[in-house]
Structure formats: structure tokens, C-alpha cells
Amino acid sequence: MQTVITYVTLLLTGIIMQAQNTIEVSILGFENNDGTAMIAIYNSEENFLEKRYKGQLSSITDNKSVATFTDIPDGFYAISVIHDEDNNGKLNMIMGFYPEEDTGSSNDAPARFGPPKWADAKFEVKNGEVLKMNINL
């Protein structure tokens, strides 16, 4: 019985100790320091810009902001940023389709005639890496 418990303990320890990744995001190009930066990370194309995997609010100082996401499993991700100037917790739109507040995404994916595409914004993290990324608004 003790052998079984030892094997189970070692198995669970191996799963828990599996390398996790860190993503450090610097957001540049804010027009002012008003409001907050809403930063969201997405882990699938189906959820991109709809249902975040993790998110953070970050203050803006000297027209830039920083966010760090830890304990990210290996895989593909994309990041979206909104400059929530009025702190209402959402992206304000003009006529329902044009953003009134600045936005950005990983890989500086373009938002031409609509939101950025997953294929343009996605990136991969693996093997316990610390990925440093800049996003320009």
C-alpha cells in the first residue's frame, strides 16, 4: 500500500511541478494617463475577444502600462488591451461598430474593418519561458 501511495504522490508532484510560463506585457502609446488599461489573455480562437482566459486592470503612468500573467500552461494565446479612459469597464463604441477608446493586441495585429484576427494575434509559450511582449495602441 505504501508503494502505491508513493507512486501517486510522485505522479501528482510531477503534474503540479510541470513548467508554467510567464507573460510580461508592456503597453505603450497611451494618449493620456486617464482611466485604466484592461488587459485580457485568450486561450483559443473560439473565445478570442469574447471570453477571456485571464485578465487584469493596470494603472497607466507616463503613457504606458505593464501587466504580468503567471502560471500560464504551454499553448497558444492572444492578448487584447483596451484603454478604458472613463473607467466604465467596457469598450465604448461609436455607432456600435467603431471603437471610441484606443485598443491594441498581441503582435500588434491590425484591426482593419473590424476586430483583429486570432491568426494575427496568436503566439505560443512553452517550456517554462518568460515571454516579454510590447503592445502599441
N, C-alpha and C positions, 0 to 999 in steps of 0.2 A: 504494500500500500504506500509505503514511504517513497518508493521508486516512482510510482505514478504521480504522486504529489510533486516530486522534484521535477519530473518532465513537464508537467502542466505549468509549474512556476517558471521554468526556463522558457517555455513557449510564450507565455504571456509577457514575460520580461522582454523577450525579443521583439514582440509586436509593439509594446509600449516604447521601447528604446529605438524603434525604427527612425531613421533620419528624417527630420522635419525641416522644411525650408522657411526662409525669412525673405520678405519682400519689403524693401525700403523705397518709398516713393517720395520724390521731391516734385512739388507742383510749382511751376514758375509762370510769370506773366499775368498775375492778377492786376487789374487796373487800379484797385484800391485795397485797403485793409478792412473794409466793411464786411460784416457778416462772418460766415464760416465756410470752410471747404468741406463738402460732403464727398467722401471717397468710398467707393464700393468696389469689391472684387467679386467677379463672377467665375463659376467653375464649369460652365457648359454653354454651348451655343443656344440651347433652348431657353436658358434663364437669362441670357445676356440682356441687360438694361431692363429686366422685368423683376427678377428675384435674386437679390444679392446672396453671395455665399458668406461674406463678412463685410462689415462696413465700419467707418469711423467718421467722426466730426473732428475737424482740426482747425485751430485758430490760424489766422493769416497775419504775418508780421513781415514788414518790408516787402510786401507784394509777393510773398512766397509762403508755402506751407509744406509740412512734412508729415507723413504717416508711415507707420511700420506695422506690417502684418506678420505675425509669428505662427508657428505650428501649422504651416501650410503643407499638406501632403503633396507628393510628386504628382504632376499633372499639368494640364493646360488651363490657363486663366486669362482674364482680361480685366482691365480696370477702367472705371469711369469716374470723372470728377465733375462736380457742379459747384460753381461759386454762388452760394446761397446768400446773396447780398442782404436780403431783408429778413433772414433767419426764420422763414416760414416753413422750412423742412421740405420744400419741393422746388422743382424747376418751373419757373414762371415762363409761360409761352405767350407769344403774340399771335392772335387769331388762331390759337390752338395748334399751330404747326411749326412756328419759328421760335427758337429759344431767346428769351429776353435776358437771361443771365448766361455768363460765359461757361463753357463746358470744355472738357478735354478727355482723352482716353489714352490707354497704353499704346505704344508705338506711334503716338501722335496720329492715330488712324483718322482719316478725313471724314467729315460729316457733310458730304455733298448731297443736297436734295434729300435729306433725311438723316437719321442717326448713323453713327459709324457701324461698320460690319464686323462681326465676330472674327472673320478671317483676317481682317486688317489689324485688329486689336489684340489678338491672342498671342500668348507667349508660353514657354514651358519652363517649369522649375523642377529640379530633380537632384537627388543625391545630397541632400542637406545643404544646398547652396544658399548664399546670401545674395540676392539679386537687388542691385541698385538701379532704379529707373527714374528718369525725368519725364514729366508730362508738361507740355506747354499749352496754356489756354489761348 
